[in-house]
Amino acid sequence: MITHYIIQSVLVGLMAVLAAVFNWDWFFTANNTRFIVENVGRVRARLFYAVIGLFMIATGVFFFLTLQEVI
């Protein structure tokens, strides 16, 4: 069950990074991201989501490797 959350965090992080790299219009005009885009601009929002995505991927990989020792 915990592996599901780890994989989910990696996939969501990957989606955020891909959206930032390819500048997906549907991603940055969504209701959840519009607040950040309007306040800091599209370029900084892309950087923000790239950093958040990389952090989520790193966290998912870290917990996956940590929990392999426990299980």
Secondary structure, 3 states (H helix, E strand, C coil): CHHHHHHHHHHHHHHHHHHHHHCCHHHHCCHHHHHHHHHHCHHHHHHHHHHHHHHHHHHHHHHHHHHHHHC
